[in-house]
């Protein structure tokens, strides 16, 4: 399984603009991280995904997006795992 997870993480990182990814299980255990993602965040990512799914329990697994000054992070539950993708924040200099 570890080899196939490495392949999936490599595929995620090969997507344009993605510079980090993290996978965790439903218990918050970090399964793997590559790029600019920290496996120590796995428990927090799992908790966020679990709480967001309680907002609309009959609507499937939500996609959670949060932003800060430097990046945008996307969290999604896929089967029994949580996935985080990290992308650099797009800076808008003028409107």
N, C-alpha and C positions, 0 to 999 in steps of 0.2 A: 504494500500500500504506500509506503514511504516514497518509493520511486515514482509511482503514478502521481502522487501529490506534488512532488517536485516538478514533474512535467506540467501539471495544471498551473502551478505558480509561475513557471517560466512562460507559459502561454498568456497568463494574465498580464505579466510584466511586459510582454511584447506588444501589448495594445498601445496605440498612440496616447501619449500623455500620462500613462500610469507609471508611477515610480515606486510603488510599494503595495504589498498585499499580505494579508494575514488570514489564516484559517484557524477556527476553534471548534470544539465539539459543544454539545448542549450543556455540558457541565462546566464550561469555561476553560477547559484545558487547551492550551495552544498546540495546534497540530503542526504548524509551520508558519514561517514568515520570511519574506524576501524583500530586498530593496529597502526603502525607507519606511519600514513597519517594524514594530517591536512586539515580539511574541508575549512579552509580559503584559500587554494590553488585552490579552485574550479574554480574561474574566470580565472586564469592563464592556468589551464589545458584545459578549454573550448576554450580559445583563441588559444592555441597551436594546438589543434585538428582542429579548423576552418581554421587556416592558412595552415596547412599541407594538408587539403583536397582541397585547391585552387591550389596546385602545379600540381595535376593531376585530374581535376574535373570529368573526364569521367571514372575514375578507382575505384570508390567506396570509402570506408572509409579506409584511411591508418592506419597502426599501427606505432606509433612513439615510439622509444626507446631512452632514454638518460641515460648516466652513469656518475657517479662521483667516488670519491675514496672509498666510502662506500656502494653504492647501485646502482642498475639498476632499472629504472622506465619505465613502458610500459603504453602508453596511446592509447586507442582505442575508437572510437565512436560506440555505439551499439544503433541502432534506433535513439531515440532523447536524449540519454544520453552519457556522456563521462565517461570512466572507467579508473582509474589509479591503477596499481598494482606495489608494491614496493618489490624488492628482494635484499638481501644482495649481495654486489659485491664479486665475486670469486677472490681471490688473487692468482696470479701466482708467485711463488717464483723463478722459473728457467725454462728455455726453453730447 
